[in-house]
Amino acid sequence: MSLSSLYDVALGLLALVGVAAIATVLMPAWPVRPPPPPASIHSGAREIDETGAPDLSRHQARDGTWLAGYVWSGAAFPLWLAAVSGGGYILCGLWMRRA
């Protein structure tokens, strides 16, 4: 290959990178409409009976905003599972910190 053909290949690759960079910068300029929710999921969610659900608990975050959610505990949350999973996360973090 001659030097001029290498120059042409390099220039073409740089042009492709430039076009990709321009496209990436311009993408947020056009808003994207979110798709409508699927009818089967939306109608199924409306039919859920909430009589057995626990009360909605609210907590205030450090920045002052209020967070709301359900606290599910009891038979669905065995304590040994939390200890095993949490211990695994701690060991994994210590192992990665070693590297």
DADA-V32053 format. One line per field, one symbol per residue. ss: DSSP state (H for helix, E for strand, L for the rest). Layout:
ss=???
This chain:
ss=LLHHHHHHHHHHHHHHHHHHHHHHHHHLLLLLLLLLLLHHHHHHHHLLLLLLLLLLEEEELLLLLEEEELLLLLLLLLHHHHHHHHHHHHHHHHHHHHL
